[in-house]
Amino acid sequence: MITVNHRSYHLPKQPTVVVCVDGCEPDYIAQAVAHGHMPWMKATLAQGTALVADCVMPSFTNPNNLSIVTGAPPSVHGICGNYLIDPASGAEVMMNDPEWLRAPTLLAALARAGKHVAVVTAKDKLRRLLGHEMTGICFSAEKADSCTVMEHGIENVLQMVGLPLPSVYSADLSEFVFAAGVKLMEGAAGPAPDVMYLSTTDYVQHKHAPGTYGADMFYAMMDRYLAQLEALGCVIVLTADHGMNAKTRMDAQPDVIWLQDVLDDWLGEGVTRVILPITDPYVVHHGALGSYATVYMTGQHAERLAAHELKLGRTRVHLASLVDKLGTLRGVEAVYTRAQAAREFELPDDRIGDIVVVSERSVVIGTSASRHDLGGLEVPLRSHGGSSEQRVPLVVNRAITGLDEQHHWRNFDAFDLAFNHAQ
């Protein structure tokens, strides 16, 4: 038994694989099963355990992957987006360095307990966070051609997998993750892992809606590899970091609230700074547009706001007044003060803005229209980040009896189900 972040886990008795399918709205699985493309999943849903859970907010990749491997919300592990303003320096930075992590991972604890642990992630932005203080194998498909034993616990990955280095903007990137997972579990790089964490990319989900040919073929591919892992005796838990929705108007153009432009018009330039935590190095397929944004009051304006001296037009306003005003914008679902958002979404209050804005299901939030390059959007925009993308699958390939049907399941219950209930 080990305890991590106040949760206790039995050590696994069987090889265990937890899979985070990036962007997996539950309907992707439902449609692929209905169309006959996921025979393994169809059998698992009937004979195993099929739950629907909530991911953490914001519904982005980094916060949720770290919640899954820590078994805790962002208020505990500290990763509250892909991108933020560093409270110490005021600089806009990526949260992909382990220095931002405030809690130990279950993966590191398992390795310390003597278990052989392997992590394969699609994008390298997650690798160092997931592998923090963990001994074992940890590499990304994106950089699979440059793995070393010293840094990644493995070398010659392309030779082992038998696939070429995939493009970061392709379904091949996720297939490489699954193919590598199967090879590792077969013992191609030494002893098979006791525990393996696989994390894919949502390139396909950003481009293809549930039930479309592109989506169905992706899930058919995934199904084949999952069947191979089960044949190797693995306990498998599949979940997702977030869902995905269309974010367009009826003319198929992105439906965007240009929040920085709005605030500049209301308060003047330089008073606020809008940060989009979806931002990462891979924005071609979503243009850095998601359904969650934070607003920082800058410099002396933050002090004036605290003293209730800001003006909205000719009217002096309190923070609550600005929150209420933002809530009247078309397409806005909810607006929170820093304290409200931290409570509502279990976020670290020192790493979010003074205001948090969440947009409706079909709407995204941008900064200024002039700052976003949407030229890479080859198909109508699909994205995530809001409350409307919180529902995700939580599927176990073992029948678990006695679970509370009224329990509020979270994607970060994945390892608890795997270790404490499925074996």
HELIX and SHEET records of a PDB file:
HELIX    1   1 PRO A   26  ALA A   34  1                                   9    
HELIX    2   2 PRO A   39  GLN A   47  1                                   9    
HELIX    3   3 THR A   61  THR A   70  1                                  10    
HELIX    4   4 PRO A   74  HIS A   77  1                                   4    
HELIX    5   5 PRO A   98  TRP A  100  5                                   3    
HELIX    6   6 LEU A  106  ARG A  112  1                                   7    
HELIX    7   7 ASP A  124  LEU A  126  5                                   3    
HELIX    8   8 ARG A  127  LEU A  130  1                                   4    
HELIX    9   9 ALA A  144  SER A  146  5                                   3    
HELIX   10  10 VAL A  149  HIS A  152  1                                   4    
HELIX   11  11 VAL A  157  VAL A  161  1                                   5    
HELIX   12  12 ASP A  172  MET A  185  1                                  14    
HELIX   13  13 TYR A  203  LYS A  207  1                                   5    
HELIX   14  14 TYR A  213  ALA A  231  1                                  19    
HELIX   15  15 LEU A  259  LEU A  267  1                                   9    
HELIX   16  16 GLY A  299  ALA A  306  1                                   8    
HELIX   17  17 LEU A  319  GLY A  327  1                                   9    
HELIX   18  18 ARG A  338  PHE A  345  1                                   8    
HELIX   19  19 ASP A  349  ARG A  351  5                                   3    
HELIX   20  20 ALA A  369  ARG A  371  5                                   3    
HELIX   21  21 SER A  387  GLU A  389  5                                   3    
HELIX   22  22 ASN A  411  ASP A  413  5                                   3    
HELIX   23  23 ALA A  414  ASN A  420  1                                   7    
SHEET    1   A 2 ILE A   2  VAL A   4  0                                        
SHEET    2   A 2 ARG A   7  TYR A   9 -1                                        
SHEET    1   B 7 THR A  49  ASP A  54  0                                        
SHEET    2   B 7 ARG A 391  VAL A 396 -1                                        
SHEET    3   B 7 VAL A 235  THR A 239 -1                                        
SHEET    4   B 7 THR A  16  CYS A  20  1                                        
SHEET    5   B 7 VAL A 195  SER A 199  1                                        
SHEET    6   B 7 VAL A 117  THR A 121  1                                        
SHEET    7   B 7 ILE A 137  SER A 140  1                                        
SHEET    1   C 2 TYR A  83  ILE A  85  0                                        
SHEET    2   C 2 GLU A  92  MET A  94 -1                                        
SHEET    1   D 2 ASN A 245  ALA A 246  0                                        
SHEET    2   D 2 ARG A 382  SER A 383 -1                                        
SHEET    1   E 2 VAL A 256  TRP A 258  0                                        
SHEET    2   E 2 VAL A 364  GLY A 366  1                                        
SHEET    1   F 4 THR A 272  ILE A 275  0                                        
SHEET    2   F 4 TYR A 292  MET A 297 -1                                        
SHEET    3   F 4 ILE A 355  SER A 359 -1                                        
SHEET    4   F 4 VAL A 332  THR A 337 -1                                        
SHEET    1   G 2 LYS A 311  LEU A 312  0                                        
SHEET    2   G 2 THR A 315  ARG A 316 -1                                        
END                                                                             
